[in-house]
Amino acid sequence: MKIELNKIPIREVIAGYKNSAEEGVTAYNGKLNIRPKYQREFVYKEKQQNAIKLEAEIKELMMDEDVTKKFGIYPFVLTRQEKFLNIRAFTDKMKREAYERQKGICKKCKKYFEIEEMEADHIKPWHEGGKTVSGNCQMLCKDCNRRKSGK
């Protein structure tokens, strides 16, 4: 089967345009995105998925510098398990800054610990838009951090 390029004037494409994810026509970042039905509908674990929304999220995650394990993006968008993304860890410098700012006191249990007995934690979680920056770093004792994250 030979595929041929058909030139279509942009006026014809945008004539009567309206944003409709159901119809596979959306606009974002100044670009018009038109998808055929097979790209818009698929099922994963018996749950209907919206391919357009997933594709937009995948594109955003690919651009996120905090995501260091790019091949984990696809399993993440389907399962919502952050372990697939390997979110960038705080640097030793960021950890030390937070430790000194807190004077060695765990933010949860309010007890003093040496820095080796503590772990860096996102104040605003990454999945809620929190970034891996010094201002979003807090030090928790290992026990409090594990209880917080359910490990």
trRosetta pair geometry for C-beta under 8 A, 3 or more apart (Angstrom, degrees):
i j d omega theta_ij theta_ji phi_ij phi_ji
8 12 5.4 -106 176 72 95 127
8 13 5.9 102 122 -54 119 98
9 12 4.9 95 69 0 83 101
9 13 7.5 -155 100 -5 47 86
10 13 5.3 -53 -151 35 43 114
10 14 6.1 17 161 -2 75 109
11 14 6.5 -69 -142 48 25 92
11 15 6.1 46 156 -50 64 100
12 15 5.8 -35 -143 4 28 119
13 17 7.7 31 132 -72 62 115
13 32 7.0 128 143 106 121 159
13 34 7.7 -116 -162 -31 107 149
14 17 4.6 -40 -160 -29 62 132
14 32 7.0 -124 -88 -78 93 159
17 25 7.0 -145 -149 160 82 136
17 27 7.8 58 165 -40 130 128
17 32 7.3 -74 -138 -124 142 131
18 25 7.4 82 76 96 50 128
19 25 6.9 -150 -137 110 32 83
19 26 5.8 50 -150 -126 85 59
19 27 6.0 -94 -95 22 98 90
20 23 3.9 31 110 26 123 109
20 24 7.6 -2 101 31 84 35
20 25 5.2 35 54 57 83 94
20 26 7.5 -133 59 -71 32 67
21 24 7.4 43 -173 -78 35 24
21 25 7.9 -123 -80 58 23 44
21 26 5.5 29 -87 -67 71 120
21 40 8.0 155 169 -148 68 118
21 50 6.9 15 163 -166 125 128
21 52 5.5 -159 -150 72 93 148
21 53 7.3 34 -156 -47 140 91
24 34 6.2 67 128 -164 94 53
24 35 4.1 -124 -166 66 109 78
24 36 6.7 97 -177 -70 166 3
24 37 6.7 -110 -44 -77 144 46
24 39 7.3 93 -135 74 125 95
24 40 4.7 -100 -90 -63 102 141
24 52 6.7 -177 -130 -62 58 131
25 32 7.3 -14 -164 -172 84 93
25 33 7.3 158 -151 84 38 58
25 34 5.3 2 -105 -107 77 77
25 35 7.9 -160 -66 24 41 68
26 32 7.9 163 90 -155 36 50
26 33 5.0 -15 67 60 81 106
26 52 6.0 118 5 -179 139 140
27 30 7.6 -6 178 -141 99 9
27 31 6.7 178 -150 85 67 37
27 32 5.1 -28 -98 -100 91 59
27 33 6.9 171 -91 14 34 79
28 31 6.6 -21 70 54 52 82
28 33 7.0 -10 26 -4 88 124
28 56 6.8 48 49 -125 161 127
33 52 7.1 132 119 -142 131 107
35 39 4.4 -112 -177 85 112 122
35 40 5.2 135 107 -58 122 93
35 51 6.9 -161 155 98 158 118
35 52 6.0 -160 19 -82 149 99
36 39 5.4 88 62 12 71 101
36 40 7.3 -146 102 -8 36 97
37 40 5.6 -67 -146 38 35 111
37 41 6.2 -14 175 16 74 110
38 41 7.2 -73 -130 51 23 80
38 42 8.0 51 -179 -65 55 95
39 51 5.2 -161 156 122 59 154
39 52 7.9 83 126 -63 92 71
39 55 8.0 20 167 -45 106 144
40 50 7.2 -21 -174 -157 71 60
40 51 4.9 -144 -129 43 24 114
40 52 5.9 2 -123 -30 83 98
41 48 7.1 -35 -151 -155 84 96
41 49 7.8 136 -155 69 39 64
41 51 6.7 -85 -29 -8 19 113
42 49 5.5 -24 75 57 77 109
42 51 6.0 75 12 -65 102 111
43 46 6.3 10 176 -116 117 21
43 47 6.7 147 -157 64 74 32
43 48 6.0 -42 -101 -95 77 46
43 49 6.7 160 -111 6 23 90
44 47 6.0 -33 72 59 67 87
44 49 5.3 38 11 -34 105 133
44 78 5.2 -97 153 -146 159 114
45 78 7.7 122 4 173 114 105
49 54 6.0 19 168 -38 113 138
49 78 7.5 -34 -102 -115 145 81
50 53 4.1 46 98 18 116 113
50 54 6.4 159 86 -14 60 87
51 54 5.5 -56 -141 41 32 112
51 55 5.9 35 159 -23 67 107
52 55 5.8 -53 -146 35 27 111
52 56 6.5 27 154 -18 61 105
53 56 5.8 -55 -150 35 31 111
53 57 6.4 28 153 -16 65 107
54 57 5.7 -58 -148 39 32 110
54 58 6.1 35 153 -22 67 106
54 77 5.3 111 -148 155 91 138
54 78 7.9 34 -133 -70 131 70
55 58 5.6 -50 -144 35 31 114
55 59 6.4 35 154 -21 63 104
56 59 5.8 -52 -150 34 30 113
56 60 6.5 30 151 -18 63 106
57 60 5.6 -55 -149 37 33 112
57 61 6.2 31 154 -17 67 107
57 77 5.5 138 102 -119 128 123
58 61 5.8 -57 -146 39 30 109
58 62 6.3 36 153 -25 64 105
58 73 5.6 106 -138 146 78 126
58 74 7.1 26 -116 -84 121 64
58 77 6.0 -55 -70 -38 84 156
59 62 5.7 -51 -150 30 29 115
59 63 6.8 20 154 -11 61 107
60 63 6.0 -65 -157 39 31 106
60 64 6.6 41 147 -37 66 103
61 64 5.3 -44 -146 17 39 119
61 67 5.4 55 -178 -24 83 167
61 70 8.0 145 130 -134 94 68
61 73 4.7 150 111 -132 137 119
61 76 7.3 166 -143 80 163 137
61 77 7.4 -136 -3 -59 152 108
61 85 7.4 -103 -163 -121 123 121
62 67 7.7 -79 -99 78 19 139
62 70 6.3 57 -124 -142 71 110
62 73 6.5 -15 -66 -77 71 170
64 67 4.6 70 87 3 105 106
65 88 7.2 -4 131 -22 69 149
66 87 5.5 1 155 -156 101 81
66 88 4.6 -119 -151 20 58 108
66 126 6.4 -166 142 -142 148 122
66 131 6.5 -149 -61 -146 138 65
66 132 5.0 142 -121 4 110 115
67 70 6.4 94 129 -87 107 58
67 72 7.8 -149 -169 67 104 101
67 73 6.7 54 175 -79 148 99
67 85 5.0 -73 -131 -169 94 104
67 86 7.5 92 -161 68 55 68
67 87 6.7 -41 -95 -105 52 57
67 88 7.5 -78 -38 -24 13 89
68 85 7.8 98 38 157 58 66
68 86 5.1 -78 66 107 94 106
68 87 7.5 111 10 -156 90 12
68 88 5.3 112 -34 -77 113 78
69 72 4.2 34 117 6 110 122
69 84 7.0 -146 101 156 127 49
69 85 5.8 158 59 -178 98 27
69 86 3.6 84 -10 28 123 120
70 73 5.8 -20 -171 -17 51 114
71 74 7.5 -37 180 18 49 101
72 75 5.7 -57 -161 47 61 106
72 76 5.7 66 142 -30 81 108
72 83 7.9 -121 -166 112 141 50
72 84 3.4 174 -176 160 107 76
72 85 5.0 -160 101 -79 124 33
72 86 6.3 122 19 2 154 89
73 76 5.5 -61 -149 37 30 115
73 77 6.4 24 161 -18 68 104
73 84 7.5 -178 -53 127 16 112
73 85 6.8 65 -85 -103 56 86
74 77 6.3 -53 -144 33 29 103
74 78 6.7 15 160 -7 61 111
75 78 6.0 -71 -152 45 32 106
75 79 5.7 -10 168 14 73 119
75 81 7.2 -40 137 57 98 102
75 84 4.3 -155 85 -129 112 156
76 79 6.6 -78 -131 54 22 84
76 80 6.9 62 -178 -106 61 17
76 81 6.5 -121 -118 64 62 56
76 82 6.8 51 -131 -107 113 33
76 84 4.3 -156 -60 74 86 124
76 85 5.2 43 -77 -51 151 97
77 80 7.8 31 -147 -69 18 54
79 84 7.1 109 57 -16 120 140
81 84 5.7 88 91 -10 89 101
82 85 5.5 -56 -165 30 61 113
82 87 6.3 -16 177 -24 112 117
82 126 6.9 114 -140 76 139 121
82 127 6.1 -100 -77 -59 126 117
83 86 7.7 31 180 -62 42 57
87 126 4.9 -60 -137 -102 155 177
87 132 6.8 165 160 -56 96 128
88 132 4.8 -145 86 40 101 168
89 120 7.2 111 -175 68 82 128
89 132 7.2 136 140 -149 7 139
90 94 4.2 -120 -175 88 101 130
90 95 5.4 124 116 -56 121 82
90 98 7.8 -14 176 -1 157 137
90 120 4.0 -96 39 138 141 162
90 132 6.0 -152 -79 -167 63 94
90 137 5.1 94 -116 -113 147 131
91 94 4.7 100 53 4 76 100
91 95 7.1 -138 97 -4 42 86
92 95 5.5 -54 -149 37 35 114
92 96 6.2 36 153 -21 67 105
93 96 5.8 -54 -147 36 30 111
93 97 6.4 33 153 -21 64 105
93 134 8.0 -55 117 -89 87 113
94 97 5.7 -52 -149 33 31 114
94 98 6.5 27 155 -14 64 106
94 120 6.8 60 108 -129 102 150
94 132 7.9 53 155 167 177 76
94 133 7.5 -158 -125 176 134 27
94 134 4.8 -141 -130 -94 89 72
94 137 5.0 137 161 -29 106 167
95 98 6.0 -59 -151 39 30 108
95 99 6.1 33 152 -22 66 109
95 115 7.0 105 142 -167 107 112
95 118 7.9 158 -171 101 106 105
95 120 4.7 -98 -100 -62 93 121
95 137 6.9 -117 -88 172 44 141
95 139 6.7 92 -160 -89 74 108
96 99 5.5 -53 -144 36 31 115
96 100 6.2 28 158 -16 66 106
96 115 7.0 7 -104 -133 65 151
97 100 6.0 -58 -148 39 26 106
97 101 6.2 29 153 -21 63 110
97 134 5.3 -12 85 -148 150 117
97 137 7.3 83 77 74 101 133
98 101 5.5 -54 -144 37 31 115
98 102 6.2 16 159 -6 65 111
98 120 6.5 113 47 -120 151 92
98 134 7.1 -164 -52 -161 89 71
98 137 4.3 -110 -60 115 141 103
98 138 5.8 -170 -167 -119 131 23
98 139 4.9 149 121 -29 111 95
99 102 6.2 -68 -149 46 25 100
99 104 6.2 32 -177 -83 85 55
99 115 4.9 8 -134 -106 160 103
99 118 6.6 146 -103 71 105 148
99 139 5.0 63 -85 -39 67 161
100 103 7.1 28 -172 -78 34 42
102 105 5.1 -133 160 54 93 75
102 106 7.8 72 158 -76 141 12
102 107 6.6 -82 -126 -61 140 83
102 138 7.1 92 -61 -154 140 75
102 139 5.6 -145 35 44 150 108
103 112 7.9 -54 124 -115 81 97
104 112 5.0 37 119 -152 109 82
104 113 6.0 -164 179 59 86 48
104 114 7.1 -14 -144 -98 120 24
104 115 7.2 -88 -112 -59 87 67
104 118 7.9 -157 -149 -29 60 145
104 139 8.0 -54 -130 96 30 144
105 110 6.0 -3 -178 -154 110 48
105 111 7.0 165 -146 83 68 18
105 112 5.8 -42 -90 -89 64 60
105 113 7.9 120 -116 17 20 75
106 109 4.9 17 89 47 132 84
106 110 6.4 -83 72 -32 79 14
106 111 5.5 9 25 52 114 69
106 112 7.9 -153 -5 -84 79 13
106 113 6.0 54 -47 2 100 120
106 118 6.7 -164 -92 -113 86 111
106 139 6.9 -102 -112 115 53 78
106 140 5.4 62 -153 -148 94 48
106 141 4.2 -41 -91 -19 142 92
106 144 5.6 131 177 15 134 150
107 110 7.9 8 -168 -72 13 56
107 121 7.9 -125 39 57 132 127
107 138 4.8 -4 -21 172 153 130
107 139 7.0 134 -15 69 99 51
107 140 5.9 -65 39 -86 93 79
107 144 7.8 178 64 128 69 152
108 140 5.5 40 -1 -135 114 107
108 141 7.4 -109 51 28 107 87
108 144 3.8 163 58 -161 144 142
108 147 8.0 160 159 67 163 118
108 148 6.9 -131 -81 -58 150 121
109 141 6.3 -34 33 21 125 127
109 143 7.7 19 -23 82 147 110
109 144 5.4 -141 -17 -69 103 130
111 141 6.7 3 68 -40 105 144
113 117 4.1 -124 -178 86 114 118
113 118 5.1 134 98 -53 131 100
113 141 5.0 147 -41 -99 157 97
114 117 5.0 87 58 6 76 105
114 118 7.6 -159 93 -6 41 94
115 118 5.8 -70 -152 38 38 109
115 139 7.5 -68 -131 -147 70 150
117 141 6.1 -15 137 -139 93 83
117 142 6.3 -101 178 -10 59 104
118 139 4.4 33 158 178 139 106
118 140 6.3 155 -157 79 89 28
118 141 5.6 -66 -103 -99 74 40
118 142 6.9 -144 -116 -41 24 67
118 145 7.9 117 -165 -26 58 131
119 139 7.2 152 73 -151 28 65
119 140 6.0 -28 62 65 79 81
119 141 7.8 47 16 157 80 14
119 142 5.6 88 -15 -98 111 64
119 145 4.5 -49 62 -11 123 174
120 137 5.3 -30 -159 -157 108 106
120 138 7.5 133 -156 71 57 34
120 139 6.2 -41 -96 -96 53 66
121 137 7.4 123 62 -156 41 55
121 138 5.3 -37 67 70 92 84
121 139 7.3 140 16 -112 88 17
121 140 5.0 23 -8 2 137 116
121 145 5.6 -155 -67 -120 125 104
121 148 7.0 30 -140 85 150 153
122 125 5.3 108 97 -114 125 34
122 126 5.5 -160 -55 -38 174 75
122 130 4.6 120 175 117 122 142
122 132 7.1 -70 -92 -92 107 63
122 136 5.6 -1 -150 148 73 105
122 137 7.2 -44 -102 -98 41 49
122 138 7.9 31 139 24 7 86
123 130 6.7 -177 69 -138 62 140
123 136 5.1 -134 33 -162 97 59
123 137 7.1 -64 -19 -11 94 6
123 138 5.1 95 -73 -16 89 114
124 128 5.8 -114 174 86 85 112
124 129 6.7 -38 144 79 123 73
124 130 3.2 171 98 -86 83 113
124 136 5.7 -69 35 -142 88 113
125 128 4.7 78 68 14 89 103
125 130 5.3 146 78 18 18 131
126 129 7.8 168 -175 36 31 7
126 130 5.3 -84 -79 69 34 89
126 131 7.6 84 -116 -98 73 19
126 132 7.2 7 -95 -51 111 87
130 136 5.1 156 -172 -167 100 141
131 136 5.6 139 66 14 65 155
132 136 7.1 -110 -111 76 18 122
132 137 7.9 53 -160 -70 54 98
133 136 5.2 73 58 19 77 103
133 137 7.3 -134 98 -24 37 95
134 137 5.6 -59 -151 18 33 119
140 144 4.4 -122 180 90 110 112
140 145 4.1 141 91 -62 124 89
140 148 6.8 -39 179 2 172 143
141 144 4.9 84 56 12 82 103
141 145 6.9 -156 86 -8 37 90
142 145 5.8 -59 -145 39 30 111
142 146 6.3 28 159 -19 66 108
143 146 6.0 -59 -150 36 27 108
143 147 6.4 23 155 -15 63 108
144 147 5.8 -57 -146 39 32 110
144 148 6.1 35 155 -24 66 108
145 148 5.6 -53 -146 34 30 114
145 149 6.4 5 164 2 65 110
145 151 8.0 1 123 26 75 125
146 149 6.4 -67 -141 49 27 93
146 150 8.0 -119 168 54 55 7
146 151 4.5 -91 -147 63 79 103
147 150 7.6 29 -175 -73 27 36
